[in-house]
Amino acid sequence: MSSDYMDSALEAKKKLDAVSPSMCLAKWMQTSLHLTTGKTNSCYHPPLHAIDREKIAQDPSKLHNTDEKKTQRLQMINGQRPDGCSYCWRLEDNNKLSDRHYRSGEEWAIAEYENILQNPQADVVPTYVEVDFNNACNFSCSYCSPQYSTAWAQEIEEHGAYPTSNPHNDPTHFKVLPQKNNPYVEAFWKWWPDLYPKLKHFRMTGGEPMMDKNTFKVFEYVIQNPKEDLHLNVTSNFCPPTQQLTDKYFSMVKQICDGELVEHFMQFVSLDAWDKKAQYIRNGMNFDTVWNNVNRYLTDIPGRNSLTFIITLNNLSVSSLKTLLVHILELRSKYSKDYQRVWFDTPILRQPIWQHIGLLDESFNYYFEEAIEYMQQNQHDTHMSAFRDYEIEKLQRSYQVMRQGIDDKHLHMADFWRFFRTHDARRNTNLIETFPEYRSWFSECQQATR
């Protein structure tokens, strides 16, 4: 982790502590809006909660300023710990800085510190917003669900839940609002003219944003209303169902970047493994299309943007991790000249639990160790064609998580086998042929079902 980021967090801690030991600016200035389900949270740690449909009809800012968030804000002012923020409390109880400090220390949050203290119970316009407008997606990734993917929804509607110990993706568990006449989307666009001037970070997710008309509506608005302090971000599978969508998307992003209409455009690309292994984990992917689009993006839109790979570490991504890192380093060498244009993050998949890296045995240590050794051999904290110390440290922490394991391993290994046996039957895939290096461990998973 960079020293500047750490210093900002420490400075934020001093300011937060002057208010209370549980104060967090993200509860005011950050929001995630899941308009497909009518739910929200602030940062991604607390559980989602429902947005009051009647209140947003009168005041669209209630998409963010919900009664639950306002109650939690008051708790924080008074030094109480909201239950939903337990992720940060656990870290702090072990004398570590948490995301409460890091997020509050970022400019989009800390700049609002004095304004918040003047009237902490007032409704606020957030400066950091993530939104998914609908669940349209052509992928059915193994760890996803119908609320984020229409491909998943179609499969579950046809075949039903997966036969894991608790039926996985049971259709009765998911309530997704229709894409047309969604009251939460309608409220968002009513709020947008008031929201946009305050925004510092705006990120669109999905579903697949290239398949969503709202993505292009945002782009059109930005083109007509440039905002020089805006970080505009999109998370995509980079493999939409038609070339026409790709061309339209790239054309508008190029117009935004070439025209310097925002401060920066960040393209997030979800990619968890290499080649056929990636295709298996993220069913519906054409790997060559994704990689070609990565290179096209970095070539055709040369400035005012970056690309970040989201490598969601799951037990099937481990064996090709080094290969993926090798190719990421090649991209850095090729495209990062004046500034770093190619980034990556390695969050650990927590759910579904049967895809957690903690299920793997010590025979998989080798794959983490070779990836970490490769990064260490190509480490430099300022050279752009190299790995950063904090990138290595994060992967080392993930390696420790794998080695620590998880509880009830045999139960979850059995669910792994039940899930992917059904996956292969429904999707005409072949787990063992795609991951032959896992054959012995797969056998143990199969035996756990007996």
N, C-alpha and C positions, 0 to 999 in steps of 0.2 A: 504494500500500500504506500502511495506517495507521501512524503513528509508534509507537503502542503495540505493534503486532504486530512491528515492526522492533526495538523496544527489547527485547521478550521474546526474540526470536531472538538478539540480541547478548548478552544475559545468559546465555542457554542455551549459547552458544558458549564463554563463559568456563568454565562448569561442565563442559562436555564436554571441553574442552581440558585440564582438570585431570586427566582420566582418560586420554585418548588423543586423537590427531588424527582418529580415525575413529569415535569413540563416537556412537551414535544411540539415543535412548530408544525410538523407534518400533519398533525390533527386538524390544523386550520388551513394550511396552504397547499396540501397535496390531496388529490382524489383519484380513485379508480372508479370508473362508471361502467358497469356491465349492463348496458341497455337492453341486451337480449333477454335478461332475466329480471330487470328492474331492481338491481341491487348495487350496493356501493361499499367501499371501505376507504380508508385514507391511504396509508401505505399498504403493501401487499401482505403484511403479517397478520393483522386482525381478521377475523372471519367476516365475510360479506353479510350485510344486513339489508332488509327491504327498504326501498324508497317509497314514501307515502304518495300514492298515485293521485289522491285528491289535492294534496298540497302543491304538487308541481304544476297542476292545472292553473293555480292562482299565482304561484311564484316559482318559476323554473329553477331559481338558485337553490331550491330545496332538493335538487338532485344531489347536491353536496352538503348543504347545511341541514342535515337530518336531525331529528330529535335525539337519536342515539349518539351521534357525534357531538352534539352540543352538551349532552350530559357528560360525556367523557372529557370534553374540554374543561368543564367546570371541575370535574374530579382532578384533573391534572393541575389546574390552578391551585386547588386546595391540598395538593401533595398526595392525593390518592392514586392508586395504580389501577387503571382499567384492566379488567380480566383479559380482554382481547389482545393486549400488548405484552403477553407473557414472554414472547420471544426475546424482547429487549430486557425484561426484568431478570430473566435467567442469566443473561450475559453480565448484567450489572451486579448481580449478586455474587458473581465470580470475579469481581473487580476488573471488568473489561468495559471498554467503550462499546456502545451498542448503536444500532441504526438510528435510535433516537438522537444521538449526538451527531452522527455523520450527516443524516438528512437535515437536521436543524442547522448545521454549519454551512450548508450549501447556500449560494447567493440568493437563489429564488425564495428561500425560507428566511434566512437571517435578516434580510433587508426589511422584512415585515415585522420584526420583533417589537419595535416601539409602537407601531400601529395596533398590534394585537393587544398589548398591555393596556392601552388606553380604553379599550372596550372589548374585553375577551369574550363576551357573550353575544356580540353582534354577528350577524351573518357576514361572511367574507367571500370574496372572489378569489379562488385558488390560483396560484401561479404555476402549479405543476399538475397537469391533467393527463390521465390515460383513459382511453375509451375504446370499447368495442361496440360497434353499431349493430351488427348482426352476426349470426353463426355460420354464414355461407362459407363453405370450405370444401375443396376437392380432395383433401387428405383425410384419412382415418388413422391418425398416429396411435400407436399401441397404448400410450398413456393418456390419451385425450378422452373426450366424452361428447355426447350429443349436444350439450349446451354450447359447445365451441365448434361443432363440425356438423354440417348437414350430411356429409358422407357417413359419419357415425350414426346419425339419427336414422338415415335410410336403412342401414344395416340392422340396427336394433329393432326398428319397426317390422322388418321382414323376418328376422330370426330370433328376436328376443334377447334376454340378458345372457352373459357368459356364465358358465357353470362353476364359478369359483365358490369358496365357502360361503361368502355373502354375495349373492348374484350381482355380477359386475355390470354396470351401465343398464340396470333395470329401467325400462322405459317409464315406469310409474314414478321414478325419482326425479324426472326432468320435466320442467315446465319452461318452454322457450316461447317467447311471444312472437306472433307473426311479424314478418319483416315489413309488411304494409300496415300503415296506421298504428305503428307502435307509439303509445303515448309518451314513452320515455325519450324516444328519438325526437318526437315533435317538441317536447319540452327543451331538449338540448338545443335545437336550432333557434328556439325563442330566446334562449339564454346566451347564445353565441355572440351577438353584438356587444353584450356587456362583458362577456368572458374574454374575448379575443384581445382587447387592449392590455389586459393585465398579464396575459400568458407569457411565461418564460420558457416552459417546456410543454410540448403537446405531442402525445404519442398515440398512434392508432394501432390497435391490435385486432384480433378477430377470434374465430373465423380467419378468412384470408382477405386482407384489405383490398387486394386487386380485384376481388369479386364483388366489392361493395361500392355502390354509387356514392355513398357519403364520403368516401376517401377522395374521390375526384371533386366532390363539392367543396371539400376543405381546400384542396389544391387550387381550385378556381378562385376561391375567396382570397387566398394568400397572394395569388398572382395579381388580383385586383387591389389588394390592400397589403403591400409589402410591410414587413415588420422586422427591422434590423436587429432586434434583440431576441428573436424567437429561435429556439432549438426545436425543429420539426422532425419527428421520428416516426418511423413505420416499421412494424414487425411483420415479416412476410415469409411464406414458404418458398418464394422465388420460383414457383413452378405452377402458375395459374393454368386453367384449362384451355385457354386459347392464346395464340400469338398476338392477336389483336389487343387483348388486355395488357400484355407485357409492353407492347409498343406504345400504347396510350399512356401507361404509367411512366415508362422511361422518358417519354417526350415531355410530360408535365414536370417531372422531377428535374430534368435538364433545364427547362425554362426557369424554374425556381432558383436553381444553383447558378446557372450562367448569368442570370439577371441579378444575382446577389440580393434576392428578395427576402431572405432570412439570414440569421447569423450562421446557422449550420443545419445541414440535413444529415440525420443519422439513419442509415438503413440497417435494420436488424434482420438477420437471416438465420432461421432455425435449421441447424444441421448437427446431428448427434454422433455421427460415425462417418465412415468412408465408403463410397460406392454402393455395392449391393447390400451391405450391412445397413447403411443409412436408408436405403429404399425399403428394407424390411421393417425397420423401426417406424418409419414415417410412410405408412402404406399410401400409395398414390403418387409418390415421388418418381420422377425420372431424374436420376442423379446427374446425368450429363447436361440436361437442361438447366438444372440449378447452377452447376459449375460454370457453364457457358454464360449464364445471366450474371453471375458474380463478376466475371471478367469483362463482360459488356458494360456493366454499371461502372466499374472502376476505370475503364478505358474511355467510354463515351461521355462521362460526366466527370471531368477531371478535377474540378475544384469545389470548394465550399461544402464538402461532404466527407463522410467516412462510412465504413461498413463494419458491423460487429456480428460475428457468428455467436449465436446462442447455442452452446453445446450442453444440452441437458444431460448430465451424467447419470446414466442408468446402467444396469448390469450388462446389457447388450452392447453398450458403446465402448466398453473398456478395451477390447482386444484390438481395435483399430485407432485408438486414441493417438498414438504416436504418429501414425500415417497422416491423420488429419492435421496434426500440428506441423508436420513437415511441409505440407502444402500451404498452410497458413503463412508459414515463414517465407515461402517462395513468393506468395502474394505481397507480403510486406516489402521484400527486396525489390519487386518489380514496380510497385505502385506508390510506395511511400518515399517521396523525394523531399518535399519541403516540410511536411508534417506527417504524423502517423495516420494513415487512412484505413488500416486494417486492424481491427481489434477482435477480441473474443472473450467470452465469459463462460465459466464452467459451473453453473449452479447444479446442486445435487437434486435429483428427482426424489421426492418424498412419497408421493402417491401416484399410482397404486403401489402398495408396499412390496408386492412381489417383483417389482422391477428395481427395487432399491439395491445399490451396490453392496450394502452390508450383507446380502445373502451369499455373496461369492466366497469361495474358500481361498486358502493361501496359495493355491496354484495360480491364481490371477494376480498375485503380487507383482509378478514379472512385468505385466503390461503397464502398470502404474510406474514401476521403477524405471523401465526403459523410456517412458515418456518424460519423466522428471529429469533423468540423466541427459536426455537430448536437449531439454530446455536449459539445463545448467551449462551444457557445452556451448550453447548459443545465447548466452545471457549478456546483456549490456543495458544499463539503465538509461542511456541517452540515445544510443544508436537505434535507428528505426528498423533495421533489418535484424532484430534480435528480440529476445523475450525479456520482460521486466521482472524485477525481483518479486513484486506482489503477485504476478501471474503464477510464478513458480510456487510461492508460499500458499496460494489458494489451492493449487493442485495437491500440494503436500498435505494440506488439511483434509482434502477429500480422500486421499489415500489412507489417512488415519481413520476416517469414518468407515471406510471399507473394512479395514482390519479390526475395528472394534465390533463389527457385526451388529445384528439386531436381535431382539427377542423373538421367540417362537419361529425360528428359522424353518423348521420342517413343515410347519403349517403353511408358511408363505411360499416355500419351494413347491409344495403340492399345488398351490394356487397358480404359481408360475406355469407349471406343466399343464394344468387344466385350461388356463387361459390360452396359451400358445398352441396347444393341440387343437382347440376350437378355432383359433385364428387361422391356422393352416388349412383346416377343412373349409372354412367359409371363404377364404380369400385366395385359395390356390397358391399358397406360399409353402416354403419348406424350411423350417427352423434349423434342422440339423445340417442340411446342405449349405445353408447360408453361413452358419457358424460352426464349422466342423471342429474348431479348436475347443469348443465348449462340450463336446460329446460326452465326456465323463461326468461333467457336472449336470448335464441334462438327464443322464441316467439316474443320478441321485435324486433329482427333482421328480422323476417318474416314480421311483421307488417310494418316495414320501407320500404318494397318493394311496398306497396300499395299507 
